[in-house]
Amino acid sequence: MKKQQIGFELTVFETPQELSQIEQKLLSRAEVAREDAYAPYSSFKVGAAVLLKNGETVIGNNQENASYPSGLCAERVAVFQAGAKYPGVAIQAVAISATSKDYVVDMPAAPCGNCRQSLIEYEQRQKSPITILLRGEVGPVYKCNALADILPLAFSSSFLSDS
């Protein structure tokens, strides 16, 4: 039997001011986007901002529905909109910010499994890493250098073909 450990590198910034100007702006766009989230059931608002290789930024926020599976997370709203509006343009970074009307979100909220799978497929397709910035409404910022870091052993289209 052979054991192998899987891990990743995470950079923790105590404040957003420690980020580059571009990263600060992207995180700020995610924070603004989260305020317009439609979250009447969970009261948990999430905003996402996607920075594209062409310099454009596309935002998204979570959209809930009384039939919970019908809603969509902020991350997927943003990347799907980016893919539709700018097909073929690589994603450089995604910033995600969360807040709640019920309590102070002081730790970064990471993407759910469905969002990680959606994001990893963009990273795999473009053959370049996507930086992830995560933050609650206050507190530290987590930075990961690639989606593959937070989704080890990812499922890919290679499992669906014989070639």
Backbone as CSV, one residue per row, in Angstrom:
resi,resn,N_x,N_y,N_z,CA_x,CA_y,CA_z,C_x,C_y,C_z
1,MET,0.837,-1.180,0.000,0.000,0.000,0.000,0.886,1.249,0.000
2,LYS,0.499,2.212,-0.815,1.228,3.467,-0.896,0.286,4.593,-0.477
3,LYS,0.737,5.428,0.430,-0.050,6.584,0.857,0.519,7.839,0.219
4,GLN,-0.373,8.722,-0.163,0.039,9.989,-0.744,-0.851,11.079,-0.182
5,GLN,-0.273,12.187,0.183,-1.031,13.302,0.726,-1.234,14.349,-0.356
6,ILE,-2.445,14.883,-0.419,-2.771,15.937,-1.373,-2.998,17.216,-0.575
7,GLY,-2.420,18.305,-1.030,-2.592,19.578,-0.347,-2.413,20.728,-1.322
8,PHE,-2.532,21.931,-0.810,-2.333,23.089,-1.668,-1.830,24.262,-0.847
9,GLU,-1.301,25.235,-1.552,-0.793,26.432,-0.911,-1.879,27.493,-0.896
10,LEU,-2.047,28.125,0.255,-3.038,29.159,0.449,-2.332,30.370,1.036
11,THR,-2.548,31.528,0.450,-1.994,32.756,0.996,-3.113,33.485,1.736
12,VAL,-2.836,33.897,2.958,-3.835,34.594,3.765,-3.379,36.042,3.936
13,PHE,-4.236,36.965,3.522,-3.987,38.391,3.687,-4.900,38.880,4.803
14,GLU,-4.356,39.580,5.761,-5.157,40.061,6.890,-6.184,41.097,6.461
15,THR,-5.844,41.908,5.453,-6.765,42.926,4.947,-6.680,42.954,3.416
16,PRO,-7.729,43.422,2.766,-7.701,43.541,1.303,-6.622,44.513,0.798
17,GLN,-6.207,45.454,1.641,-5.203,46.436,1.227,-3.851,45.791,0.928
18,GLU,-3.645,44.561,1.378,-2.405,43.850,1.086,-2.396,43.251,-0.315
19,LEU,-3.549,43.218,-0.974,-3.645,42.683,-2.329,-3.136,43.702,-3.340
20,SER,-2.885,43.253,-4.555,-2.541,44.182,-5.632,-3.752,45.070,-5.915
21,GLN,-3.544,46.179,-6.591,-4.644,47.094,-6.926,-5.712,46.388,-7.761
22,ILE,-5.291,45.569,-8.698,-6.227,44.841,-9.554,-7.058,43.877,-8.713
23,GLU,-6.418,43.162,-7.796,-7.138,42.218,-6.939,-8.086,42.944,-5.987
24,GLN,-7.671,44.094,-5.467,-8.546,44.881,-4.600,-9.802,45.310,-5.351
25,LYS,-9.619,45.763,-6.570,-10.747,46.216,-7.384,-11.690,45.047,-7.683
26,LEU,-11.128,43.883,-7.993,-11.941,42.711,-8.290,-12.747,42.295,-7.061
27,LEU,-12.117,42.277,-5.909,-12.810,41.927,-4.671,-13.907,42.950,-4.358
28,SER,-13.626,44.205,-4.588,-14.621,45.252,-4.382,-15.830,45.046,-5.294
29,ARG,-15.591,44.649,-6.527,-16.696,44.374,-7.467,-17.549,43.210,-6.964
30,ALA,-16.912,42.189,-6.374,-17.656,41.055,-5.814,-18.501,41.506,-4.625
31,GLU,-17.949,42.393,-3.799,-18.678,42.903,-2.635,-19.902,43.704,-3.062
32,VAL,-19.763,44.512,-4.101,-20.892,45.279,-4.620,-21.940,44.326,-5.212
33,ALA,-21.485,43.327,-5.943,-22.409,42.369,-6.570,-23.225,41.609,-5.533
34,ARG,-22.625,41.268,-4.415,-23.336,40.478,-3.394,-24.531,41.240,-2.822
35,GLU,-24.470,42.566,-2.806,-25.556,43.354,-2.232,-26.852,43.201,-3.023
36,ASP,-26.764,42.879,-4.300,-27.951,42.710,-5.138,-28.372,41.256,-5.276
37,ALA,-27.765,40.374,-4.493,-28.149,38.959,-4.528,-29.603,38.805,-4.108
38,TYR,-30.243,37.784,-4.643,-31.612,37.469,-4.258,-31.554,36.261,-3.340
39,ALA,-31.599,36.501,-2.037,-31.424,35.436,-1.046,-32.478,35.532,0.069
40,PRO,-33.779,35.518,-0.292,-34.813,35.684,0.726,-34.976,34.481,1.656
41,TYR,-34.458,33.331,1.283,-34.649,32.119,2.075,-33.476,31.858,3.013
42,SER,-32.271,32.002,2.517,-31.095,31.735,3.349,-30.573,32.987,4.039
43,SER,-30.880,34.154,3.505,-30.328,35.435,3.975,-28.808,35.468,3.851
44,PHE,-28.259,34.600,3.022,-26.809,34.500,2.807,-26.525,34.978,1.386
45,LYS,-25.974,36.180,1.277,-25.725,36.790,-0.022,-24.273,36.582,-0.441
46,VAL,-24.100,36.202,-1.680,-22.772,35.966,-2.228,-22.637,36.748,-3.534
47,GLY,-21.491,37.399,-3.693,-21.178,38.091,-4.927,-19.900,37.536,-5.506
48,ALA,-19.824,37.514,-6.817,-18.620,37.042,-7.505,-18.268,38.021,-8.617
49,ALA,-16.978,38.173,-8.836,-16.484,39.001,-9.933,-15.409,38.214,-10.661
50,VAL,-15.537,38.165,-11.974,-14.631,37.395,-12.823,-13.800,38.367,-13.652
51,LEU,-12.484,38.276,-13.529,-11.580,39.091,-14.335,-11.130,38.274,-15.537
52,LEU,-11.376,38.815,-16.718,-11.013,38.129,-17.954,-9.683,38.629,-18.506
53,LYS,-9.088,37.820,-19.343,-7.785,38.143,-19.951,-7.848,39.451,-20.761
54,ASN,-9.016,39.785,-21.303,-9.153,41.013,-22.095,-9.365,42.253,-21.225
55,GLY,-9.310,42.080,-19.883,-9.449,43.205,-18.961,-10.874,43.449,-18.488
56,GLU,-11.836,42.801,-19.100,-13.233,42.966,-18.689,-13.484,42.252,-17.361
57,THR,-14.430,42.775,-16.599,-14.877,42.142,-15.359,-16.359,41.863,-15.487
58,VAL,-16.750,40.653,-15.147,-18.152,40.238,-15.189,-18.551,39.846,-13.774
59,ILE,-19.729,40.301,-13.343,-20.175,40.009,-11.976,-21.356,39.055,-11.971
60,GLY,-21.578,38.464,-10.799,-22.746,37.620,-10.585,-23.049,37.576,-9.109
61,ASN,-24.267,37.158,-8.774,-24.638,36.979,-7.379,-25.614,35.814,-7.273
62,ASN,-25.751,35.282,-6.063,-26.622,34.121,-5.923,-28.076,34.514,-6.135
63,GLN,-28.809,33.589,-6.751,-30.208,33.782,-7.075,-30.976,32.577,-6.539
64,GLU,-31.677,32.774,-5.414,-32.402,31.674,-4.787,-33.799,31.530,-5.379
65,ASN,-34.405,30.390,-5.064,-35.740,30.087,-5.508,-36.405,29.268,-4.414
66,ALA,-37.704,29.383,-4.251,-38.403,28.602,-3.228,-38.173,27.108,-3.439
67,SER,-37.986,26.705,-4.669,-37.582,25.336,-4.979,-36.060,25.353,-5.023
68,TYR,-35.437,25.093,-3.863,-33.993,25.307,-3.690,-33.110,24.835,-4.852
69,PRO,-33.311,23.673,-5.426,-32.389,23.275,-6.504,-32.450,24.173,-7.737
70,SER,-33.495,24.994,-7.827,-33.631,25.850,-9.006,-32.797,27.122,-8.921
71,GLY,-32.244,27.425,-7.766,-31.414,28.615,-7.625,-30.047,28.401,-8.247
72,LEU,-29.239,29.445,-8.231,-27.896,29.348,-8.793,-26.938,30.191,-7.968
73,CYS,-25.751,29.667,-7.746,-24.712,30.344,-6.962,-24.093,31.499,-7.751
74,ALA,-23.551,32.453,-7.018,-22.935,33.644,-7.617,-21.808,33.299,-8.575
75,GLU,-20.991,32.316,-8.191,-19.836,31.957,-9.007,-20.254,31.477,-10.384
76,ARG,-21.271,30.614,-10.425,-21.731,30.095,-11.718,-22.460,31.155,-12.523
77,VAL,-23.232,32.020,-11.850,-23.875,33.118,-12.562,-22.806,33.940,-13.286
78,ALA,-21.734,34.269,-12.576,-20.679,35.118,-13.156,-19.905,34.421,-14.273
79,VAL,-19.452,33.192,-14.036,-18.640,32.537,-15.088,-19.474,32.152,-16.294
80,PHE,-20.731,31.775,-16.092,-21.579,31.455,-17.243,-21.876,32.713,-18.049
81,GLN,-22.081,33.826,-17.357,-22.296,35.091,-18.066,-21.037,35.487,-18.831
82,ALA,-19.875,35.318,-18.203,-18.608,35.635,-18.882,-18.430,34.759,-20.122
83,GLY,-18.738,33.456,-19.979,-18.616,32.540,-21.112,-19.565,32.879,-22.246
84,ALA,-20.764,33.368,-21.902,-21.735,33.730,-22.925,-21.398,35.068,-23.591
85,LYS,-20.938,36.010,-22.793,-20.666,37.358,-23.318,-19.303,37.458,-24.005
86,TYR,-18.324,36.699,-23.505,-16.960,36.753,-24.049,-16.461,35.331,-24.326
87,PRO,-17.077,34.630,-25.267,-16.675,33.245,-25.526,-15.206,33.154,-25.948
88,GLY,-14.518,32.195,-25.373,-13.118,31.971,-25.727,-12.123,32.855,-25.012
89,VAL,-12.584,33.827,-24.227,-11.666,34.702,-23.488,-11.357,34.037,-22.149
90,ALA,-10.073,33.874,-21.858,-9.648,33.178,-20.642,-10.003,33.970,-19.382
91,ILE,-10.301,33.219,-18.327,-10.560,33.798,-17.010,-9.235,33.854,-16.263
92,GLN,-8.879,35.020,-15.751,-7.647,35.168,-14.975,-7.881,34.944,-13.487
93,ALA,-8.985,35.495,-12.972,-9.231,35.432,-11.530,-10.716,35.525,-11.244
94,VAL,-11.091,34.972,-10.097,-12.461,35.075,-9.595,-12.375,35.505,-8.134
95,ALA,-13.121,36.550,-7.794,-13.225,36.998,-6.401,-14.629,36.676,-5.906
96,ILE,-14.716,36.187,-4.666,-15.989,35.787,-4.080,-16.101,36.408,-2.689
97,SER,-17.252,37.015,-2.402,-17.485,37.638,-1.112,-18.877,37.268,-0.615
98,ALA,-18.997,37.013,0.687,-20.273,36.593,1.264,-20.637,37.419,2.485
99,THR,-21.942,37.563,2.703,-22.472,38.262,3.864,-23.796,37.617,4.276
100,SER,-24.233,37.884,5.475,-25.506,37.367,5.966,-26.219,38.446,6.755
101,LYS,-27.531,38.478,6.655,-28.275,39.447,7.484,-28.404,38.947,8.914
102,ASP,-28.088,37.659,9.152,-28.256,37.060,10.469,-27.012,37.093,11.349
103,TYR,-25.843,37.253,10.758,-24.591,37.257,11.517,-23.484,37.860,10.653
104,VAL,-22.366,38.195,11.276,-21.224,38.743,10.549,-20.409,37.591,9.972
105,VAL,-20.228,37.595,8.672,-19.408,36.579,8.004,-17.965,37.074,8.052
106,ASP,-17.192,36.513,8.976,-15.825,36.989,9.185,-14.765,36.023,8.670
107,MET,-15.189,34.979,7.973,-14.260,34.038,7.339,-14.666,33.872,5.880
108,PRO,-13.705,33.642,5.005,-14.026,33.456,3.592,-14.925,32.235,3.362
109,ALA,-15.876,32.388,2.478,-16.751,31.285,2.088,-16.254,30.746,0.749
110,ALA,-15.883,29.492,0.736,-15.350,28.864,-0.479,-16.487,28.403,-1.386
111,PRO,-16.216,28.251,-2.669,-17.242,27.771,-3.601,-17.724,26.369,-3.235
112,CYS,-19.009,26.116,-3.478,-19.566,24.785,-3.253,-18.995,23.811,-4.302
113,GLY,-19.308,22.557,-4.154,-18.808,21.536,-5.078,-19.247,21.749,-6.513
114,ASN,-20.515,22.141,-6.717,-21.000,22.382,-8.085,-20.239,23.536,-8.736
115,CYS,-19.999,24.580,-7.969,-19.255,25.726,-8.511,-17.809,25.354,-8.805
116,ARG,-17.188,24.587,-7.915,-15.808,24.149,-8.157,-15.719,23.352,-9.449
117,GLN,-16.679,22.459,-9.677,-16.663,21.672,-10.902,-16.834,22.562,-12.130
118,SER,-17.756,23.516,-12.060,-17.964,24.425,-13.191,-16.722,25.249,-13.473
119,LEU,-16.104,25.772,-12.407,-14.905,26.596,-12.570,-13.717,25.789,-13.075
120,ILE,-13.549,24.567,-12.583,-12.391,23.765,-13.000,-12.463,23.454,-14.489
121,GLU,-13.670,23.307,-15.020,-13.781,23.024,-16.448,-13.313,24.211,-17.288
122,TYR,-13.554,25.434,-16.812,-13.010,26.601,-17.510,-11.485,26.568,-17.448
123,GLU,-10.935,26.269,-16.269,-9.479,26.209,-16.106,-8.880,25.126,-16.997
124,GLN,-9.504,23.950,-17.041,-9.006,22.860,-17.882,-9.067,23.232,-19.360
125,ARG,-10.162,23.835,-19.771,-10.355,24.196,-21.180,-9.355,25.254,-21.637
126,GLN,-9.107,26.243,-20.787,-8.206,27.324,-21.198,-6.740,26.990,-20.961
127,LYS,-6.487,25.886,-20.264,-5.125,25.406,-20.003,-4.249,26.451,-19.300
128,SER,-4.882,27.221,-18.418,-4.151,28.176,-17.582,-4.906,28.337,-16.268
129,PRO,-4.164,28.574,-15.183,-4.802,28.634,-13.858,-5.708,29.848,-13.686
130,ILE,-6.695,29.667,-12.823,-7.589,30.752,-12.423,-7.330,31.033,-10.946
131,THR,-6.899,32.240,-10.633,-6.671,32.654,-9.250,-8.021,32.850,-8.569
132,ILE,-8.099,32.441,-7.311,-9.332,32.581,-6.540,-9.069,33.457,-5.319
133,LEU,-9.891,34.479,-5.125,-9.842,35.343,-3.949,-11.142,35.149,-3.177
134,LEU,-11.038,34.852,-1.887,-12.210,34.570,-1.061,-12.226,35.483,0.155
135,ARG,-13.409,36.032,0.463,-13.529,36.856,1.666,-14.969,36.879,2.137
136,GLY,-15.154,36.955,3.442,-16.471,37.220,4.006,-16.741,38.706,3.858
137,GLU,-17.585,39.253,4.716,-17.818,40.699,4.645,-16.731,41.473,5.379
138,VAL,-16.047,40.822,6.308,-14.894,41.372,7.021,-13.890,40.241,7.195
139,GLY,-12.728,40.579,7.698,-11.743,39.540,7.991,-10.763,39.303,6.859
140,PRO,-10.065,38.185,6.945,-8.971,37.915,6.007,-9.443,37.597,4.596
141,VAL,-8.504,37.683,3.683,-8.711,37.280,2.294,-7.844,36.051,2.047
142,TYR,-8.447,35.013,1.505,-7.693,33.824,1.107,-7.443,33.911,-0.395
143,LYS,-6.221,33.567,-0.777,-5.881,33.557,-2.199,-5.311,32.192,-2.570
144,CYS,-5.911,31.578,-3.565,-5.421,30.313,-4.118,-4.977,30.590,-5.549
145,ASN,-3.876,29.988,-5.944,-3.309,30.277,-7.259,-3.977,29.556,-8.414
146,ALA,-4.786,28.550,-8.126,-5.457,27.811,-9.197,-6.665,27.080,-8.641
147,LEU,-7.673,26.907,-9.476,-8.844,26.131,-9.095,-8.471,24.689,-8.804
148,ALA,-7.534,24.164,-9.570,-7.106,22.775,-9.365,-6.602,22.553,-7.948
149,ASP,-6.101,23.599,-7.306,-5.620,23.480,-5.928,-6.756,23.142,-4.958
150,ILE,-7.921,23.738,-5.168,-9.021,23.508,-4.230,-9.978,22.406,-4.702
151,LEU,-9.657,21.783,-5.826,-10.436,20.636,-6.293,-9.477,19.558,-6.802
152,PRO,-8.737,18.951,-5.872,-7.819,17.890,-6.301,-8.608,16.689,-6.830
153,LEU,-7.991,15.945,-7.702,-8.619,14.766,-8.312,-9.910,15.133,-9.043
154,ALA,-9.899,16.254,-9.727,-11.095,16.756,-10.410,-11.559,15.817,-11.518
155,PHE,-12.867,15.755,-11.683,-13.479,15.033,-12.795,-13.309,15.890,-14.035
156,SER,-13.031,15.273,-15.172,-12.867,16.038,-16.408,-13.490,15.290,-17.575
157,SER,-13.521,15.952,-18.705,-14.097,15.350,-19.908,-13.315,14.118,-20.361
158,SER,-12.077,13.982,-19.899,-11.274,12.813,-20.298,-11.905,11.500,-19.819
159,PHE,-12.730,11.560,-18.786,-13.410,10.365,-18.299,-14.573,9.963,-19.203
160,LEU,-14.970,10.838,-20.091,-16.153,10.600,-20.924,-15.841,10.124,-22.325
161,SER,-14.549,9.971,-22.661,-14.216,9.529,-24.018,-13.245,8.358,-23.978
162,ASP,-13.160,7.657,-25.096,-12.268,6.494,-25.208,-10.863,6.905,-25.606
163,SER,-10.690,8.129,-26.077,-9.366,8.536,-26.580,-8.445,9.007,-25.498
